[in-house]
Amino acid sequence: MRLEAFLERKPLYYSEIDYTRMPRAYASIKEKIKIPPIIHVVGTNGKGTTGRYIANALHTLGIKVGHYTSPHIKEFNERIWLNGVNCDYDVLERAHERLQKLLSEDFKKSLSYFEYTTFLAILVYENCDYIVLEAGLGGEYDATNAFEKVISVITPIGMDHEDFLGSSIKEIAETKLRSVSNKAIVAKQVFSEVEDVIKELSTSPDLEFKNYKTCVDDTMLKLAQEISQEQELPHYLQENLLLSMCVVKELGYKVKKNLFNSQRLEGRMQRIKSNIWLDVGHNALAAEAISHCFRAKSVNLVYNSYKDKDYLSILALLAPIVKRVEIIPVNDDRIAPYGDMVDAIVRNNLEYKMFDKIIDDEDYLVFGSFSVAQKFKTLLG
């Protein structure tokens, strides 16, 4: 069975997760595969952008590198980037054929969509010098944490996926930060609870947490400012850029401007038309960062949300910059009921309508998850 058909049979999400399955599957094939040094990217926001900056920089240095990210917006191979481009489907098929031979029938059947594609990426990246491996929704029990890593990269941590990760910042931070097994570079954090957890974990002699600010010098700041101006990066993406520079420096390479001139990852405050911005953020931390990007603007918010997100609070954070909410229909069982979404919009004293078209002389922000981005791009053609 070809890869696409095989993955279509796998649910994207499980109501319950077997945290032992991925380590057991890895143990069963560990001696038969080769894994290059892994740079593990963990956090709530900024994982994709930070990882792509790191991967692009290493690629520009002439280093063979893969970047595994998720989910994808349009094409599956967006998840498995190899040496500057999304992986060719023929390469993916060959990796799939090999993985089918390596795994037992039980694991082929039981592995989740994300677990299987993580193994798929590992096989694609066997001949790389580095793998930049982005965690999914978690950290300690994430599928990507089954493998050894040379360094962890911790992006901002906030509330998200509470059903799986915990009901407080402290619990979520503990889950994500317990994935660190040796050294970690830590981004600027919004919540003091994250710093508290880092202090607790730092008592272990085996763990080293380095605040990214300790490695940022005046030259790096100047480079980040220049690149941000040229690429029209909002402040939070500039922070991701600085974090990635620190990682490149920590790996022993000189930070130079040309390493970070490549196009950033799609769907991160991406200006897709003169009056349309697209961002796949879907939580309060992302909404707060986005709100600072449009202080002088009034935008129409093309929006929808999964029902497990705190969309009432997200809309409250975005309300100061929103002229009108335009609800985009998304065919997904996880999407919030229409009536609940309308109630949240009204409670934030916002106008609303169903999304139907773009008006050329008005500004739009498309926000609310990869599913929203997928649907919007399909409608926009």
C-alpha positions, 0 to 999 in steps of 0.5 A: 500500500502506498504512503498516501493510502496508508496514512489516510487509514490512520486517525490524526488524533486519538482520545487516549495516547499510549505513551509507551508505544513509540519508545517500544517501536523505536527499540524494535528497529533501533539497531537497523537504522542510523540517526544523525545528531538531533536538534530537538525543538520543543515549546508552545509557539515559534517551533516551526519558524525557529526550526526552519531558521536553524535548518536554513542556516545549516544548509547554507553552511553546506551541511546536510540537514533535515527539518521535520515540522507539523502539521502541513498546510497543503501538501504532506511533504511540507512536514519533511524538508530536506536540504533546502526543499520539501522532500520529493515524494519518490524519496518518501515512498522509498522510505515508506517501503523500507519502514513497512519492512522494518516494523512489525504488523502490530506497530504498523497498525497501532502507530499514530499518524504522527508517530509513523511520519516521525519514523518516516522522517528519520529514515529520510534523514539517515544521511544528514549531518543534523536533524532539526526535529520539532516536537508535536503537542508535547515534550516528555512523552512526544513521539520525537522524544524517543530519540537521543538529541545533542541539544534541545531548543525551548521556544515560548511555553504557554497554555495549549492542549490542556487535555494532554499536557496539564491544566496550568502553565507549571504542569505544561512547562514540566511536561515540555521541559522534561524532554531535555536530556542534556543541554537546552537553549531557552527562548524569552518566556512570558510566564514566570512559572516556566522559569521556576520549572527550569530552576527546579530541573537545573538542580540535576547535574546532567542538565544545562539550561542556557538563557538565549540572552546570555549568548546574544551579542551586539553583532547578533542584535544588529544582524537580527534588526537588519534581517527583520527590517528587510523581511518585515518580521514582527517582534516575536519572529525576531525573537525566534530569529535570535534564538536560532542564531544562538543555537547555530553559535552553540553548535560551533558555527559563526553567525553571519547574515547570509545564513538567515536570508532564506524565506521563512516558513509558510503561514507565520505572519505571512503576507500572502497579498497586499491586504491579507496576512496569514498566521497559523497560531491558534492559542492565547500566546499567539493571539497576544503576539499577533495583536501587537503587529496590528496596533495601527490597523483594523483588520477583518479576522477570518477565524475558526477554532477547535473546541478545545481551545480557549477561543473566548480569551483568544478573541478578547486578545484580538478584539482591539485590532478587529473590525469584524470577525468572518467565520470560515467554515471548516469540516472537522469534528474538532471544530467548535460548534457554530453557536458557541463560536458566535456566543464568544464573538458576541461576548467580546462585543464584535461584529460577525458574518460568515466568510465569503470573499475578500474585499480589496480595500479592506485588510484581513488577518487569517488566524486560528490553526492549520485547518483554517489556513488550509480552508482559506487557501483552498477558497482563495485558490 
